[in-house]
């Protein structure tokens, strides 16, 4: 799904109007994508900058991962922490990759070792954030890392 119309409206409500119910709707729309995931898959949300979490009152990727876990019965683990506060909105791929150097830390390496990780985020823009997080998880022992996002920015 592209970041327009319904997707844009749901995410706007969830991120900027504190309407967590929008994330429940998003997870229900994503549910059919989860049927083919292996039973040992582990949802790991891509952590949002803490300044954004304070602003919104919650981390939308963490809430989305929790909802996807509930819908699918697959486990969720907050295995990543965000160290940087750089905002990615409006930045290009090269700039985003630069901002993300050292931006994440693995909190629970033993929980991801040998596991199939499904990174969870709301919007895919350039792929830099997912790429950085996936590389770190693989380096920390994950067997395989895939990602699921609600929509792609056009």
BATOR-301022 format. One record per residue: residue in one letter; x, y, z of N, C-alpha, C in turn. Coordinates in nm, 2 decimals, m for minus. Layout:
BEGIN
("A" (X Y Z) (X Y Z) (X Y Z))
...
END
This chain:
BEGIN
("X" (0.09 m0.12 0.00) (0.00 0.00 0.00) (0.09 0.12 0.00))
("X" (0.05 0.22 m0.08) (0.13 0.35 m0.08) (0.08 0.44 0.02))
("X" (0.16 0.54 0.06) (0.13 0.64 0.16) (0.04 0.74 0.10))
("X" (m0.09 0.71 0.08) (m0.18 0.80 0.03) (m0.32 0.76 0.08))
("X" (m0.42 0.85 0.06) (m0.56 0.83 0.10) (m0.57 0.76 0.24))
("X" (m0.62 0.64 0.24) (m0.65 0.57 0.36) (m0.53 0.55 0.45))
("X" (m0.42 0.50 0.39) (m0.29 0.48 0.47) (m0.25 0.61 0.53))
("X" (m0.25 0.72 0.46) (m0.20 0.84 0.51) (m0.29 0.89 0.62))
("X" (m0.42 0.88 0.60) (m0.52 0.92 0.71) (m0.50 0.84 0.84))
("X" (m0.49 0.71 0.82) (m0.48 0.62 0.94) (m0.35 0.65 1.02))
("X" (m0.24 0.67 0.94) (m0.11 0.70 1.01) (m0.11 0.84 1.07))
("X" (m0.17 0.93 1.00) (m0.17 1.07 1.05) (m0.25 1.07 1.19))
("X" (m0.36 1.00 1.19) (m0.43 0.99 1.32) (m0.35 0.92 1.43))
("X" (m0.29 0.81 1.39) (m0.21 0.74 1.49) (m0.09 0.81 1.54))
("X" (m0.02 0.88 1.45) (0.10 0.95 1.49) (0.09 1.09 1.54))
("X" (m0.01 1.16 1.49) (m0.02 1.30 1.53) (m0.14 1.34 1.60))
("X" (m0.24 1.25 1.61) (m0.36 1.28 1.69) (m0.38 1.19 1.80))
("X" (m0.28 1.11 1.83) (m0.28 1.01 1.94) (m0.40 0.91 1.94))
("X" (m0.43 0.88 1.82) (m0.54 0.78 1.80) (m0.49 0.64 1.78))
("X" (m0.45 0.58 1.89) (m0.40 0.44 1.88) (m0.49 0.35 1.81))
("X" (m0.62 0.37 1.81) (m0.71 0.28 1.75) (m0.68 0.27 1.60))
("X" (m0.62 0.37 1.54) (m0.58 0.36 1.40) (m0.48 0.25 1.38))
("X" (m0.39 0.23 1.48) (m0.29 0.12 1.47) (m0.36 m0.02 1.47))
("X" (m0.47 m0.03 1.55) (m0.55 m0.15 1.55) (m0.60 m0.18 1.41))
("X" (m0.66 m0.08 1.35) (m0.71 m0.09 1.21) (m0.60 m0.13 1.12))
("X" (m0.48 m0.07 1.13) (m0.37 m0.10 1.04) (m0.33 m0.24 1.06))
("X" (m0.32 m0.29 1.18) (m0.28 m0.43 1.20) (m0.38 m0.53 1.14))
("X" (m0.51 m0.49 1.15) (m0.61 m0.58 1.09) (m0.60 m0.58 0.93))
("X" (m0.56 m0.47 0.88) (m0.54 m0.46 0.73) (m0.42 m0.55 0.69))
("X" (m0.32 m0.55 0.78) (m0.19 m0.63 0.76) (m0.21 m0.78 0.79))
("X" (m0.31 m0.82 0.86) (m0.32 m0.96 0.91) (m0.31 m1.06 0.80))
("X" (m0.36 m1.04 0.68) (m0.35 m1.15 0.57) (m0.20 m1.17 0.53))
("X" (m0.12 m1.07 0.55) (0.02 m1.09 0.52) (0.10 m1.18 0.61))
("X" (0.04 m1.21 0.73) (0.11 m1.28 0.84) (0.09 m1.43 0.83))
("X" (0.00 m1.47 0.75) (m0.04 m1.61 0.74) (0.07 m1.71 0.70))
("X" (0.16 m1.66 0.62) (0.27 m1.74 0.57) (0.40 m1.73 0.65))
("X" (0.40 m1.66 0.76) (0.52 m1.65 0.84) (0.55 m1.78 0.92))
("X" (0.67 m1.82 0.93) (0.70 m1.94 1.01) (0.66 m1.91 1.16))
("X" (0.62 m2.02 1.22) (0.58 m2.01 1.36) (0.68 m1.96 1.46))
("X" (0.81 m1.97 1.43) (0.91 m1.92 1.52) (0.95 m1.78 1.49))
("X" (0.88 m1.71 1.40) (0.91 m1.57 1.37) (0.89 m1.48 1.50))
("X" (0.97 m1.38 1.50) (0.97 m1.29 1.62) (0.96 m1.15 1.57))
("X" (0.85 m1.08 1.60) (0.83 m0.94 1.57) (0.92 m0.85 1.65))
("X" (1.00 m0.76 1.59) (1.08 m0.67 1.66) (1.05 m0.53 1.60))
("X" (0.99 m0.44 1.68) (0.96 m0.31 1.63) (1.09 m0.22 1.61))
("X" (1.09 m0.14 1.50) (1.20 m0.05 1.48) (1.17 0.07 1.58))
("X" (1.25 0.09 1.68) (1.22 0.20 1.78) (1.22 0.34 1.72))
("X" (1.12 0.41 1.76) (1.11 0.55 1.72) (1.20 0.64 1.82))
("X" (1.25 0.75 1.76) (1.32 0.84 1.85) (1.25 0.88 1.97))
("X" (1.32 0.88 2.09) (1.25 0.90 2.22) (1.18 1.04 2.22))
("X" (1.23 1.14 2.15) (1.17 1.27 2.15) (1.03 1.26 2.08))
("X" (1.02 1.17 1.98) (0.89 1.15 1.91) (0.79 1.07 2.00))
("X" (0.85 0.98 2.08) (0.77 0.90 2.17) (0.71 0.99 2.28))
("X" (0.79 1.08 2.33) (0.74 1.17 2.43) (0.63 1.26 2.37))
("X" (0.65 1.30 2.25) (0.56 1.39 2.19) (0.43 1.32 2.16))
("X" (0.43 1.20 2.12) (0.31 1.12 2.08) (0.25 1.05 2.20))
("X" (0.33 1.02 2.30) (0.28 0.94 2.41) (0.30 0.79 2.40))
("X" (0.35 0.75 2.28) (0.37 0.61 2.26) (0.46 0.59 2.13))
("X" (0.51 0.47 2.12) (0.59 0.44 2.00) (0.50 0.36 1.90))
("X" (0.47 0.42 1.79) (0.37 0.36 1.70) (0.42 0.23 1.65))
("X" (0.55 0.21 1.62) (0.60 0.08 1.57) (0.59 m0.03 1.68))
("X" (0.61 0.01 1.81) (0.60 m0.09 1.91) (0.45 m0.13 1.93))
("X" (0.36 m0.03 1.92) (0.22 m0.07 1.93) (0.18 m0.15 1.81))
("X" (0.22 m0.12 1.70) (0.19 m0.20 1.58) (0.24 m0.34 1.59))
("X" (0.37 m0.36 1.64) (0.42 m0.49 1.66) (0.34 m0.57 1.76))
("X" (0.30 m0.50 1.87) (0.21 m0.57 1.97) (0.08 m0.62 1.91))
("X" (0.02 m0.53 1.83) (m0.11 m0.57 1.76) (m0.09 m0.68 1.66))
("X" (0.02 m0.68 1.58) (0.05 m0.78 1.49) (0.07 m0.92 1.56))
("X" (0.14 m0.91 1.68) (0.16 m1.03 1.76) (0.03 m1.09 1.81))
("X" (m0.06 m1.00 1.85) (m0.19 m1.04 1.90) (m0.28 m1.11 1.79))
("X" (m0.27 m1.05 1.67) (m0.35 m1.09 1.55) (m0.30 m1.23 1.50))
("X" (m0.16 m1.25 1.51) (m0.10 m1.36 1.45) (m0.07 m1.48 1.55))
("X" (m0.05 m1.44 1.67) (m0.01 m1.54 1.77) (0.14 m1.56 1.77))
("X" (0.21 m1.48 1.69) (0.36 m1.48 1.69) (0.41 m1.39 1.80))
("X" (0.53 m1.42 1.85) (0.59 m1.35 1.96) (0.64 m1.21 1.91))
("X" (0.66 m1.12 2.01) (0.71 m0.99 1.99) (0.82 m0.97 2.10))
("X" (0.92 m0.90 2.06) (1.03 m0.87 2.15) (1.09 m0.73 2.12))
("X" (1.10 m0.65 2.22) (1.16 m0.51 2.21) (1.31 m0.53 2.21))
("X" (1.37 m0.58 2.11) (1.51 m0.62 2.11) (1.60 m0.51 2.07))
("X" (1.55 m0.40 2.02) (1.63 m0.28 1.97) (1.60 m0.16 2.06))
("X" (1.70 m0.08 2.08) (1.69 0.05 2.14) (1.74 0.15 2.04))
("X" (1.68 0.27 2.04) (1.73 0.38 1.95) (1.82 0.47 2.03))
("X" (1.94 0.50 1.99) (2.03 0.58 2.06) (2.03 0.73 2.01))
("X" (2.00 0.74 1.88) (2.00 0.88 1.82) (1.87 0.94 1.83))
("X" (1.86 1.07 1.81) (1.74 1.15 1.81) (1.71 1.21 1.67))
("X" (1.79 1.18 1.57) (1.78 1.24 1.44) (1.64 1.21 1.38))
("X" (1.57 1.31 1.34) (1.45 1.30 1.27) (1.48 1.27 1.12))
("X" (1.41 1.17 1.06) (1.44 1.13 0.93) (1.35 1.20 0.82))
("X" (1.24 1.26 0.87) (1.14 1.32 0.77) (1.21 1.42 0.68))
("X" (1.20 1.40 0.55) (1.25 1.49 0.45) (1.39 1.46 0.41))
("X" (1.46 1.37 0.48) (1.60 1.33 0.45) (1.60 1.23 0.34))
("X" (1.70 1.24 0.25) (1.73 1.14 0.15) (1.80 1.02 0.20))
("X" (1.81 0.92 0.12) (1.87 0.79 0.16) (2.01 0.81 0.22))
("X" (2.10 0.88 0.14) (2.24 0.90 0.19) (2.24 0.97 0.32))
("X" (2.16 1.07 0.34) (2.15 1.15 0.46) (2.10 1.06 0.58))
("X" (2.00 0.98 0.55) (1.94 0.89 0.65) (2.04 0.79 0.69))
("X" (2.12 0.73 0.60) (2.22 0.63 0.64) (2.32 0.69 0.73))
("X" (2.36 0.82 0.70) (2.46 0.89 0.78) (2.40 0.91 0.92))
("X" (2.27 0.96 0.93) (2.21 0.98 1.06) (2.20 0.85 1.15))
("X" (2.19 0.74 1.08) (2.16 0.61 1.15) (2.29 0.54 1.19))
("X" (2.41 0.59 1.16) (2.53 0.53 1.21) (2.53 0.52 1.36))
("X" (2.53 0.41 1.42) (2.53 0.39 1.56) (2.40 0.43 1.63))
("X" (2.29 0.43 1.55) (2.16 0.48 1.60) (2.08 0.37 1.68))
("X" (2.12 0.24 1.66) (2.05 0.14 1.73) (2.15 0.05 1.82))
("X" (2.09 m0.01 1.92) (2.16 m0.10 2.00) (2.07 m0.22 2.03))
("X" (2.13 m0.34 2.02) (2.05 m0.46 2.05) (2.05 m0.48 2.20))
("X" (1.93 m0.49 2.26) (1.90 m0.50 2.40) (1.91 m0.64 2.45))
("X" (1.86 m0.73 2.37) (1.84 m0.87 2.41) (1.90 m0.97 2.31))
("X" (2.03 m0.97 2.29) (2.09 m1.06 2.19) (2.05 m1.21 2.21))
("X" (2.04 m1.25 2.33) (2.00 m1.40 2.35) (1.86 m1.43 2.29))
("X" (1.78 m1.33 2.29) (1.64 m1.35 2.25) (1.63 m1.36 2.09))
("X" (1.73 m1.30 2.03) (1.72 m1.30 1.88) (1.82 m1.40 1.82))
("X" (1.91 m1.46 1.89) (2.01 m1.55 1.84) (1.94 m1.67 1.77))
("X" (1.97 m1.69 1.64) (1.91 m1.80 1.57) (1.77 m1.79 1.53))
("X" (1.71 m1.67 1.55) (1.57 m1.65 1.52) (1.54 m1.59 1.39))
("X" (1.42 m1.61 1.34) (1.37 m1.54 1.22) (1.31 m1.41 1.27))
("X" (1.37 m1.30 1.24) (1.32 m1.17 1.29) (1.23 m1.10 1.18))
("X" (1.12 m1.04 1.22) (1.04 m0.96 1.14) (1.04 m0.82 1.19))
("X" (1.12 m0.73 1.13) (1.12 m0.59 1.17) (0.99 m0.53 1.14))
("X" (0.93 m0.45 1.23) (0.80 m0.39 1.21) (0.82 m0.23 1.21))
("X" (0.77 m0.17 1.11) (0.76 m0.03 1.10) (0.64 0.02 1.03))
("X" (0.61 0.15 1.04) (0.48 0.19 0.98) (0.50 0.23 0.84))
("X" (0.61 0.30 0.80) (0.63 0.36 0.67) (0.77 0.32 0.62))
("X" (0.78 0.28 0.50) (0.91 0.26 0.43) (0.93 0.38 0.34))
("X" (1.04 0.45 0.36) (1.07 0.57 0.28) (1.18 0.53 0.19))
("X" (1.30 0.53 0.24) (1.42 0.49 0.16) (1.47 0.35 0.19))
("X" (1.43 0.29 0.30) (1.48 0.16 0.34) (1.60 0.17 0.43))
("X" (1.66 0.29 0.45) (1.78 0.30 0.53) (1.76 0.26 0.67))
("X" (1.65 0.29 0.73) (1.63 0.25 0.87) (1.62 0.10 0.89))
("X" (1.54 0.04 0.80) (1.53 m0.11 0.81) (1.66 m0.18 0.77))
("X" (1.73 m0.12 0.68) (1.86 m0.18 0.64) (1.96 m0.18 0.76))
("X" (1.96 m0.06 0.82) (2.06 m0.05 0.94) (2.02 m0.14 1.05))
("X" (1.89 m0.14 1.08) (1.85 m0.23 1.19) (1.87 m0.38 1.16))
("X" (1.84 m0.42 1.04) (1.85 m0.56 0.99) (2.00 m0.60 1.00))
("X" (2.09 m0.51 0.95) (2.23 m0.54 0.95) (2.28 m0.57 1.10))
("X" (2.23 m0.48 1.19) (2.27 m0.50 1.33) (2.22 m0.63 1.39))
("X" (2.09 m0.66 1.36) (2.03 m0.78 1.41) (2.11 m0.91 1.36))
("X" (2.14 m0.91 1.23) (2.21 m1.02 1.17) (2.35 m1.03 1.24))
("X" (2.42 m0.92 1.26) (2.55 m0.92 1.32) (2.54 m0.97 1.47))
("X" (2.43 m0.95 1.53) (2.41 m0.99 1.67) (2.35 m1.13 1.68))
("X" (2.34 m1.20 1.57) (2.30 m1.35 1.58) (2.17 m1.39 1.52))
("X" (2.09 m1.30 1.47) (1.96 m1.34 1.41) (1.99 m1.43 1.29))
("X" (1.91 m1.53 1.27) (1.93 m1.62 1.16) (1.89 m1.56 1.03))
("X" (1.77 m1.49 1.03) (1.72 m1.42 0.91) (1.64 m1.30 0.96))
("X" (1.65 m1.20 0.88) (1.57 m1.07 0.91) (1.49 m1.03 0.79))
("X" (1.36 m1.02 0.81) (1.27 m0.96 0.71) (1.20 m0.84 0.77))
("X" (1.12 m0.78 0.69) (1.05 m0.66 0.75) (0.91 m0.66 0.70))
("X" (0.82 m0.60 0.78) (0.69 m0.57 0.74) (0.65 m0.43 0.77))
("X" (0.60 m0.36 0.67) (0.56 m0.22 0.69) (0.42 m0.20 0.64))
("X" (0.35 m0.10 0.69) (0.21 m0.08 0.65) (0.21 m0.02 0.51))
("X" (0.29 0.08 0.48) (0.29 0.14 0.35) (0.43 0.19 0.31))
("X" (0.43 0.23 0.19) (0.56 0.28 0.13) (0.53 0.43 0.08))
("X" (0.62 0.51 0.12) (0.61 0.65 0.08) (0.64 0.66 m0.07))
("X" (0.56 0.73 m0.14) (0.57 0.74 m0.29) (0.68 0.83 m0.33))
END
